Amino acid sequence: MALSKRERVLIERYKRSGRVVDQEKLDAPFAILVRPLAMAGLDVGKFSLLFEDEISALVKIAGLTLPVRHIMISPHVIDQTVSQRPLEGVSFKRRQNAVFVALDIDHSTWLLSSDKSKLALMYENVKQSILAIPQKYVGNDGRKSILDIVENAYAKVQTRLVH
């Protein structure tokens, strides 16, 4: 699928900022992105990117394709005493042929958790997000395949976290 002019401009701006663009991930027929929305100073991004990298690698190995092109999971870790949480839910973005899923992780639980527990919280959020997607967007066997990939990614990330 060709990128729009706006998308190409954004990618070029991103490259000029010194960051590396994973072109393989951009060109993939299907991708799962895990992009958190969290309070400043939390290490949510570390865990979400570990998951996203492992999931992407396993999706590529499996050659998985679904009726949608992207699934974007957004774990929210927001302190409600400071800011109101964005709404949870699932929405379909027709233009991008993508499903966007946003579910909360309790802020105080996250703060009090060890790295191992934070990883488990992220895993549960990703798993629950996949389960929240309507069947028509993931197909009959798609959900089971994605859940298997997420389970395998969790196991791999656990071993990476220990080392």
Backbone as numpy.savetxt, mean C-alpha at the origin, in Angstrom:
# Nx Ny Nz CAx CAy CAz Cx Cy Cz
0.00 0.80 -20.49 -0.85 1.97 -20.49 0.05 3.21 -20.49
-0.22 4.12 -21.40 0.58 5.33 -21.53 0.25 6.32 -20.41
1.27 7.04 -20.00 1.09 8.05 -18.97 0.55 9.33 -19.56
-0.26 10.03 -18.80 -0.78 11.31 -19.26 0.33 12.35 -19.21
0.08 13.50 -19.83 1.08 14.57 -19.82 1.37 15.02 -18.38
0.33 15.14 -17.58 0.50 15.55 -16.19 1.36 14.55 -15.42
1.10 13.25 -15.64 1.88 12.22 -14.97 3.35 12.26 -15.38
3.60 12.48 -16.66 4.98 12.57 -17.14 5.70 13.77 -16.52
5.00 14.91 -16.41 5.57 16.11 -15.79 5.90 15.84 -14.32
5.00 15.19 -13.61 5.23 14.88 -12.20 6.43 13.93 -12.03
6.55 12.97 -12.90 7.68 12.04 -12.83 8.99 12.76 -13.11
8.99 13.64 -14.09 10.21 14.39 -14.39 10.59 15.30 -13.22
9.63 15.92 -12.59 9.89 16.77 -11.42 10.46 15.92 -10.28
9.92 14.75 -10.11 10.38 13.82 -9.08 11.83 13.42 -9.34
12.15 13.12 -10.60 13.53 12.74 -10.97 14.50 13.90 -10.73
14.09 15.11 -11.09 14.96 16.28 -10.91 15.26 16.56 -9.45
14.38 16.09 -8.57 14.60 16.31 -7.13 15.66 15.36 -6.58
16.18 14.47 -7.43 17.23 13.57 -7.00 16.74 12.20 -6.57
15.47 11.97 -6.67 14.92 10.67 -6.28 14.97 9.71 -7.45
14.95 8.44 -7.15 14.98 7.40 -8.17 13.56 6.93 -8.45
13.23 6.82 -9.73 11.92 6.35 -10.14 12.04 4.88 -10.52
11.23 4.04 -9.92 11.21 2.62 -10.25 10.31 2.44 -11.47
10.91 2.53 -12.64 10.16 2.46 -13.90 9.45 1.12 -14.06
10.07 0.07 -13.56 9.46 -1.25 -13.65 8.13 -1.30 -12.90
8.10 -0.65 -11.74 6.87 -0.61 -10.96 5.82 0.24 -11.67
6.25 1.32 -12.30 5.32 2.18 -13.04 4.70 1.46 -14.23
5.50 0.63 -14.90 5.04 -0.05 -16.11 4.32 -1.37 -15.83
4.27 -1.79 -14.59 3.65 -3.07 -14.24 2.17 -3.07 -14.61
1.65 -4.21 -15.10 0.22 -4.28 -15.45 -0.69 -4.18 -14.23
-0.14 -4.49 -13.05 -0.91 -4.41 -11.81 0.06 -4.08 -10.67
-0.37 -3.22 -9.75 0.48 -2.86 -8.62 -0.36 -2.60 -7.38
0.22 -2.93 -6.24 -0.37 -2.59 -4.95 0.57 -1.60 -4.29
0.04 -0.44 -3.95 0.82 0.59 -3.28 0.35 0.70 -1.83
1.30 0.88 -0.90 0.96 1.05 0.51 1.54 2.40 0.92
0.69 3.42 0.97 1.12 4.79 1.25 0.36 5.33 2.44
1.03 5.45 3.58 0.33 5.87 4.80 0.06 7.36 4.88
-0.89 7.69 5.72 -1.14 9.07 6.13 -0.97 9.05 7.64
0.09 9.74 8.12 0.42 9.62 9.55 0.90 10.95 10.09
0.87 11.03 11.41 1.39 12.20 12.11 2.90 12.28 11.92
3.44 13.48 11.95 4.88 13.67 11.81 5.62 12.96 12.94
6.78 12.43 12.61 7.62 11.79 13.61 7.36 10.32 13.84
6.36 9.76 13.20 6.10 8.33 13.33 6.84 7.59 12.22
7.19 6.35 12.49 7.94 5.57 11.50 7.03 4.67 10.65
5.85 5.13 10.37 4.87 4.36 9.61 5.38 4.10 8.19
6.02 5.09 7.59 6.52 4.95 6.23 7.50 3.82 6.06
8.33 3.60 7.05 9.32 2.52 6.99 8.63 1.17 6.80
7.59 0.92 7.58 6.89 -0.36 7.52 6.05 -0.49 6.25
5.44 0.60 5.83 4.61 0.53 4.63 5.47 0.29 3.39
6.63 0.92 3.32 7.50 0.71 2.17 8.11 -0.69 2.16
8.41 -1.24 3.32 8.88 -2.63 3.38 7.82 -3.56 2.78
6.57 -3.36 3.18 5.48 -4.16 2.64 5.31 -3.94 1.14
5.29 -2.69 0.73 5.08 -2.40 -0.69 6.15 -3.04 -1.56
7.41 -2.96 -1.15 8.50 -3.55 -1.93 8.34 -5.06 -2.05
8.06 -5.72 -0.95 7.90 -7.18 -0.97 6.67 -7.59 -1.78
5.57 -6.87 -1.60 4.35 -7.18 -2.35 4.59 -7.00 -3.84
5.25 -5.91 -4.23 5.54 -5.65 -5.64 6.37 -6.77 -6.25
7.39 -7.20 -5.53 8.25 -8.28 -6.03 7.45 -9.56 -6.21
6.60 -9.89 -5.25 5.81 -11.12 -5.33 4.72 -11.04 -6.41
4.14 -9.86 -6.61 3.15 -9.68 -7.69 3.83 -9.90 -9.04
5.03 -9.37 -9.18 5.77 -9.53 -10.43 6.09 -11.00 -10.69
6.56 -11.70 -9.67 6.88 -13.13 -9.81 5.64 -13.93 -10.19
4.52 -13.61 -9.54 3.27 -14.34 -9.80 2.64 -13.96 -11.14
3.02 -12.79 -11.68 2.41 -12.32 -12.93 0.94 -12.01 -12.75
0.58 -11.57 -11.57 -0.81 -11.31 -11.20 -1.38 -10.13 -11.98
-2.56 -10.32 -12.52 -3.32 -9.22 -13.12 -4.75 -9.32 -12.61
-5.38 -8.18 -12.45 -6.74 -8.10 -11.94 -7.56 -7.15 -12.80
-8.87 -7.08 -12.59 -9.68 -6.12 -13.34 -9.24 -4.66 -13.13
-8.62 -4.36 -11.99 -8.10 -3.01 -11.75 -6.60 -2.99 -11.98
-6.07 -1.80 -12.27 -4.64 -1.66 -12.53 -3.85 -1.42 -11.25
-4.45 -0.73 -10.28 -3.77 -0.42 -9.03 -4.71 -0.61 -7.84
-4.11 -1.02 -6.74 -4.79 -0.97 -5.45 -3.89 -0.11 -4.57
-4.44 0.97 -4.04 -3.67 1.83 -3.15 -4.26 1.72 -1.76
-3.41 1.29 -0.84 -3.81 1.13 0.55 -3.18 2.26 1.35
-4.02 2.95 2.12 -3.53 4.07 2.91 -3.85 3.86 4.39
-2.90 3.28 5.13 -3.11 3.17 6.57 -3.04 4.56 7.21
-4.03 4.89 8.01 -4.05 6.19 8.69 -3.64 6.02 10.15
-2.60 6.73 10.56 -2.17 6.73 11.96 -2.19 8.19 12.40
-3.34 8.62 12.91 -3.59 10.02 13.24 -4.00 10.14 14.71
-3.38 11.06 15.42 -3.74 11.35 16.80 -4.99 12.24 16.78
-6.11 11.70 17.23 -7.38 12.44 17.19 -7.41 13.63 18.13
-6.51 13.70 19.08 -6.47 14.87 19.96 -5.84 16.06 19.26
-5.11 15.79 18.18 -4.43 16.85 17.43 -5.17 17.19 16.14
-5.68 16.16 15.48 -6.31 16.35 14.18 -7.42 15.33 14.00
-8.40 15.72 13.22 -9.49 14.81 12.92 -9.01 13.81 11.88
-9.39 12.56 12.05 -9.01 11.52 11.09 -9.78 11.70 9.80
-9.11 11.43 8.67 -9.86 11.39 7.40 -10.81 10.18 7.43
-11.77 10.20 6.57 -12.74 9.11 6.52 -12.10 7.81 6.07
-12.56 6.73 6.67 -12.15 5.40 6.22 -13.06 4.99 5.07
-12.59 4.04 4.27 -13.46 3.52 3.24 -12.74 3.05 2.01
-13.54 2.64 1.04 -13.06 2.12 -0.24 -13.69 2.96 -1.33
-12.86 3.40 -2.28 -13.42 4.12 -3.42 -12.72 3.67 -4.70
-13.47 3.70 -5.79 -12.95 3.33 -7.10 -12.66 4.60 -7.88
-11.45 4.68 -8.42 -11.04 5.82 -9.22 -11.05 5.37 -10.69
-12.11 5.73 -11.37 -12.33 5.25 -12.74 -11.21 5.67 -13.70
-10.79 6.91 -13.62 -9.74 7.40 -14.54 -8.45 6.60 -14.44
-8.09 6.23 -13.23 -6.84 5.48 -13.01 -7.07 3.97 -13.01
-8.34 3.54 -13.11 -8.70 2.13 -12.98 -8.06 1.58 -11.71
-8.33 2.26 -10.61 -7.69 1.93 -9.34 -8.69 1.93 -8.19
-8.37 1.15 -7.18 -9.16 1.12 -5.96 -8.31 1.75 -4.86
-8.91 2.66 -4.10 -8.24 3.33 -2.99 -8.92 2.87 -1.71
-8.11 2.35 -0.77 -8.64 1.86 0.49 -7.93 2.58 1.63
-8.70 3.16 2.53 -8.13 3.85 3.69 -8.75 3.28 4.96
-7.89 2.74 5.83 -8.32 2.22 7.12 -7.39 2.75 8.21
-7.95 2.93 9.39 -7.19 3.49 10.52 -6.40 2.44 11.28
-5.28 2.89 11.82 -4.53 2.16 12.84 -4.54 3.09 14.05
-4.88 2.56 15.20 -4.96 3.38 16.40 -3.61 4.02 16.73
-3.60 5.33 16.87 -2.38 6.09 17.10 -1.68 5.69 18.40
-2.43 5.60 19.49 -1.80 5.27 20.78 -1.26 3.85 20.78
-1.95 2.93 20.12 -1.45 1.56 20.00 -0.14 1.55 19.22
-0.08 2.34 18.14 1.13 2.41 17.33 2.31 2.94 18.17
2.05 4.01 18.92 3.11 4.61 19.73 3.68 3.64 20.76
2.85 2.81 21.35 3.27 1.91 22.42 3.81 0.56 21.90
3.80 0.38 20.58 4.18 -0.91 20.01 5.67 -1.00 19.69
6.18 -2.23 19.78 7.55 -2.53 19.34 7.55 -2.60 17.81
8.74 -2.68 17.22 8.82 -2.80 15.76 8.07 -4.04 15.27
8.20 -5.14 15.99 7.51 -6.37 15.60 5.99 -6.18 15.64
5.51 -5.50 16.66 4.07 -5.23 16.78 3.60 -4.24 15.72
4.43 -3.24 15.40 4.07 -2.28 14.35 3.96 -2.98 13.01
4.86 -3.91 12.76 4.80 -4.69 11.53 3.50 -5.50 11.48
3.12 -6.08 12.61 1.86 -6.84 12.68 0.66 -5.93 12.46
0.69 -4.72 13.02 -0.39 -3.75 12.80 -0.51 -3.38 11.32
0.64 -3.17 10.67 0.64 -2.83 9.24 0.10 -4.01 8.42
0.53 -5.21 8.76 0.04 -6.41 8.07 -1.48 -6.53 8.19
-1.99 -6.37 9.40 -3.44 -6.48 9.61 -4.19 -5.40 8.83
-3.64 -4.19 8.79 -4.27 -3.11 8.05 -4.32 -3.43 6.56
-3.20 -3.93 6.00 -3.14 -4.27 4.58 -4.12 -5.41 4.29
-4.13 -6.42 5.14 -5.04 -7.56 4.95 -6.50 -7.12 5.01
-6.85 -6.32 6.01 -8.23 -5.84 6.13 -8.61 -4.94 4.95
-7.66 -4.19 4.44 -7.92 -3.34 3.28 -8.26 -4.18 2.06
-7.51 -5.26 1.84 -7.78 -6.16 0.72 -9.16 -6.79 0.88
-9.50 -7.21 2.10 -10.80 -7.82 2.35 -11.95 -6.83 2.15
-11.69 -5.54 2.31 -12.74 -4.51 2.16 -13.07 -4.19 0.70
-12.23 -4.61 -0.22 -12.44 -4.29 -1.65 -13.57 -5.16 -2.20
-14.55 -4.54 -2.88 -15.63 -5.32 -3.47 -15.11 -6.34 -4.50
-15.78 -7.47 -4.56 -15.39 -8.59 -5.42 -15.23 -8.18 -6.89
-16.08 -7.27 -7.38 -16.04 -6.91 -8.80 -14.71 -6.28 -9.21
-13.95 -5.72 -8.26 -12.67 -5.09 -8.59 -11.49 -6.04 -8.54
-11.64 -7.16 -7.83 -10.50 -8.07 -7.70 -10.73 -9.42 -8.36
-11.92 -9.68 -8.84 -12.18 -10.94 -9.52 -12.38 -12.08 -8.53
-12.70 -13.25 -9.08 -13.01 -14.41 -8.25 -11.81 -14.93 -7.47
-10.71 -15.15 -8.16 -9.52 -15.71 -7.50 -8.53 -14.63 -7.09
-8.77 -13.40 -7.52 -7.83 -12.31 -7.26 -7.61 -12.03 -5.79
-8.69 -11.99 -5.02 -8.56 -11.69 -3.59 -7.70 -12.74 -2.89
-7.95 -14.02 -3.20 -7.17 -15.08 -2.57 -5.70 -14.96 -2.97
-5.44 -14.68 -4.23 -4.06 -14.52 -4.69 -3.36 -13.35 -3.98
-4.07 -12.23 -3.86 -3.50 -11.06 -3.20 -3.23 -11.35 -1.72
-4.18 -12.01 -1.07 -4.00 -12.33 0.35 -2.82 -13.28 0.56
-2.64 -14.23 -0.35 -1.48 -15.12 -0.28 -0.18 -14.33 -0.44
-0.18 -13.40 -1.38 1.00 -12.56 -1.60 1.29 -11.71 -0.37
0.26 -11.12 0.22 0.43 -10.29 1.42 0.98 -11.14 2.58
0.47 -12.35 2.72 0.95 -13.26 3.77 2.44 -13.58 3.57
2.81 -13.90 2.33 4.22 -14.19 2.03 5.10 -12.96 2.24
4.58 -11.79 1.86 5.35 -10.55 2.05 5.57 -10.30 3.54
4.56 -10.55 4.35 4.68 -10.38 5.80 5.78 -11.28 6.37
5.79 -12.53 5.92 6.82 -13.47 6.39 8.21 -12.98 5.99
8.35 -12.49 4.76 9.66 -12.00 4.31 10.09 -10.73 5.05
9.15 -9.83 5.26 9.47 -8.59 5.96 9.85 -8.88 7.42
9.20 -9.86 8.03 9.55 -10.25 9.40 11.03 -10.66 9.48
11.47 -11.45 8.52 12.87 -11.89 8.54 13.81 -10.74 8.27
13.41 -9.80 7.41 14.25 -8.62 7.15 14.34 -7.72 8.36
13.26 -7.63 9.12 13.23 -6.76 10.29 14.14 -7.29 11.40
14.23 -8.62 11.50 15.08 -9.24 12.52 16.55 -8.97 12.25
16.95 -8.96 10.99 18.36 -8.79 10.62 18.77 -7.35 10.58
